[in-house]
Amino acid sequence: MGMIFSFLGGLYLAAGIITATAGAGAEHMVTLEVVGNIRNFSDPARRLFQLTPTQFHALPQYSITTATSWTPVVTFSGVKMEDLMQAAGAQGSYAMVYALDDYSVRIPVSDFRKYGVIIARYMNGQPLLRNGFGPYFIIYPRDKYPHELSTPTAEAKFIWQVNRIEFK
């Protein structure tokens, strides 16, 4: 496997493509693809920035403790969307976030700073699995902003099983 090393915001990220295979270890080999209006590419031919779980964990990690419409109050941990944008060199006014089942939602980039939105990989310290909310789950601090983030429009942005983000 070819590796590309790049310096991003004080971090060296080794970028390579890992393909998930069947078996127990496959759940830990999920990748997150970032495409669209980005400057940093792990795969220049496909014009995408792809993060393995190891590379995802190399970015600063944050937690949000909140309830969602699908969970009681739990602690979600992952990367701030602003940090993900910086790592990918992403720009734009919104992100289209896609799930494994092709559900998608448009999220204004302004939400990322306003609410400190994270893309979570863990819930209560346990990895998010594909047969649950994994591999990744967009989390807002709903309990901190209940009037703004408990509406149907806001709750649609709590997208789980995320595998791809496109910045436009």
C-alpha positions as CSV (number, residue, x, y, z in Angstrom):
1,M,0.0,0.0,0.0
2,G,1.4,3.4,-0.9
3,M,1.5,6.0,1.8
4,I,1.4,9.8,1.4
5,F,2.6,11.8,4.4
6,S,1.4,15.4,4.8
7,F,1.8,18.0,7.4
8,L,-1.6,19.4,8.5
9,G,-2.0,21.8,11.4
10,G,0.9,20.4,13.4
11,L,0.1,16.7,12.7
12,Y,1.7,14.3,10.3
13,L,-1.0,12.2,8.7
14,A,-0.2,9.0,6.8
15,A,-2.8,8.7,4.2
16,G,-3.5,5.5,2.5
17,I,-6.5,3.5,1.4
18,I,-7.5,0.6,3.6
19,T,-10.3,-1.7,2.4
20,A,-12.5,-3.3,4.9
21,T,-12.7,-7.0,4.7
22,A,-15.1,-9.5,6.3
23,G,-14.3,-10.6,9.8
24,A,-14.0,-9.2,13.3
25,G,-11.3,-6.7,12.4
26,A,-13.3,-5.1,9.6
27,E,-15.3,-2.9,12.0
28,H,-12.1,-1.2,13.0
29,M,-11.0,-0.5,9.4
30,V,-13.8,1.9,8.4
31,T,-12.7,4.9,6.6
32,L,-14.2,8.4,6.3
33,E,-14.1,10.1,2.9
34,V,-14.0,13.9,2.5
35,V,-14.6,15.2,-1.0
36,G,-15.7,18.4,-2.8
37,N,-14.0,21.7,-2.2
38,I,-10.9,20.4,-0.5
39,R,-7.2,21.1,-1.0
40,N,-5.6,18.1,0.7
41,F,-5.8,14.7,-1.0
42,S,-4.8,11.3,0.2
43,D,-5.9,10.0,-3.2
44,P,-5.2,12.7,-5.8
45,A,-6.5,10.6,-8.7
46,R,-9.9,10.3,-7.0
47,R,-9.6,13.8,-5.5
48,L,-10.5,12.7,-2.0
49,F,-9.2,12.9,1.5
50,Q,-9.7,9.6,3.3
51,L,-9.1,9.0,7.0
52,T,-8.6,5.6,8.6
53,P,-9.6,5.2,12.2
54,T,-5.9,5.7,13.2
55,Q,-5.7,8.9,11.3
56,F,-9.0,10.1,12.6
57,H,-7.7,9.5,16.2
58,A,-4.6,11.5,15.4
59,L,-6.7,14.6,15.2
60,P,-7.7,16.4,18.4
61,Q,-10.6,14.5,20.1
62,Y,-13.6,16.2,21.8
63,S,-16.7,15.0,23.7
64,I,-20.3,16.1,23.8
65,T,-22.6,14.8,26.5
66,T,-26.2,15.0,25.3
67,A,-29.3,13.1,24.6
68,T,-30.6,12.6,21.1
69,S,-34.0,11.5,19.9
70,W,-32.5,8.0,19.6
71,T,-30.3,7.9,22.8
72,P,-30.6,8.8,26.4
73,V,-27.9,11.3,27.7
74,V,-24.6,9.7,26.7
75,T,-21.1,10.9,25.9
76,F,-20.1,11.0,22.2
77,S,-16.4,11.4,21.4
78,G,-14.8,12.3,18.1
79,V,-13.4,15.2,16.0
80,K,-14.7,18.7,15.7
81,M,-16.0,19.3,12.2
82,E,-13.9,22.4,12.1
83,D,-10.7,20.4,12.7
84,L,-11.8,17.9,10.0
85,M,-12.3,20.7,7.6
86,Q,-8.8,22.1,8.4
87,A,-7.2,18.6,8.0
88,A,-8.8,18.2,4.6
89,G,-8.3,21.8,3.5
90,A,-12.0,22.1,3.1
91,Q,-13.9,25.2,2.2
92,G,-17.5,26.0,1.4
93,S,-20.7,27.2,2.9
94,Y,-22.2,23.8,3.6
95,A,-21.4,20.1,3.8
96,M,-23.5,17.3,2.3
97,V,-23.2,14.5,4.8
98,Y,-23.9,10.9,3.5
99,A,-24.8,7.8,5.4
100,L,-24.1,4.2,4.4
101,D,-27.8,3.8,3.3
102,D,-27.5,6.9,1.0
103,Y,-29.5,9.1,3.4
104,S,-28.0,12.6,3.2
105,V,-28.4,16.0,4.9
106,R,-27.1,19.5,4.1
107,I,-25.4,21.1,7.1
108,P,-24.3,24.8,7.0
109,V,-20.6,25.1,7.8
110,S,-21.6,28.0,10.2
111,D,-23.2,25.3,12.5
112,F,-19.7,23.8,13.1
113,R,-18.4,26.9,14.8
114,K,-21.6,28.0,16.4
115,Y,-22.4,24.6,18.1
116,G,-19.0,22.9,18.2
117,V,-20.4,20.0,16.1
118,I,-18.4,16.8,16.2
119,I,-18.2,13.7,14.1
120,A,-18.3,11.0,16.7
121,R,-16.6,7.6,16.5
122,Y,-17.5,6.6,20.1
123,M,-20.5,6.6,22.4
124,N,-19.7,6.1,26.1
125,G,-16.2,5.0,25.2
126,Q,-17.4,2.3,22.9
127,P,-16.8,2.4,19.1
128,L,-19.9,3.1,17.0
129,L,-20.7,0.0,15.0
130,R,-22.2,-0.2,11.5
131,N,-25.2,-2.1,12.9
132,G,-25.8,0.8,15.3
133,F,-25.0,4.4,14.7
134,G,-21.5,3.8,13.2
135,P,-19.1,4.2,11.8
136,Y,-19.5,7.9,12.4
137,F,-22.4,10.1,13.9
138,I,-22.8,13.9,13.5
139,I,-23.4,15.2,17.0
140,Y,-24.6,18.6,18.1
141,P,-24.8,19.6,21.8
142,R,-28.6,19.4,21.8
143,D,-29.0,19.6,25.6
144,K,-27.0,22.8,25.7
145,Y,-29.3,24.4,23.0
146,P,-32.6,22.6,23.5
147,H,-34.8,25.3,21.8
148,E,-32.6,25.5,18.7
149,L,-31.6,21.8,18.3
150,S,-34.8,19.9,19.2
151,T,-36.7,20.9,16.1
152,P,-37.3,18.4,13.3
153,T,-35.1,20.4,11.0
154,A,-32.2,20.4,13.5
155,E,-32.7,16.8,14.4
156,A,-32.3,15.8,10.7
157,K,-28.7,16.9,11.0
158,F,-27.9,14.3,13.6
159,I,-27.0,11.8,10.8
160,W,-25.5,8.5,11.8
161,Q,-23.7,5.7,9.8
162,V,-21.7,8.5,8.1
163,N,-19.1,7.4,5.6
164,R,-18.7,10.5,3.3
165,I,-18.8,14.3,3.6
166,E,-18.8,16.6,0.6
167,F,-17.9,20.3,1.1
168,K,-19.5,22.8,-1.3
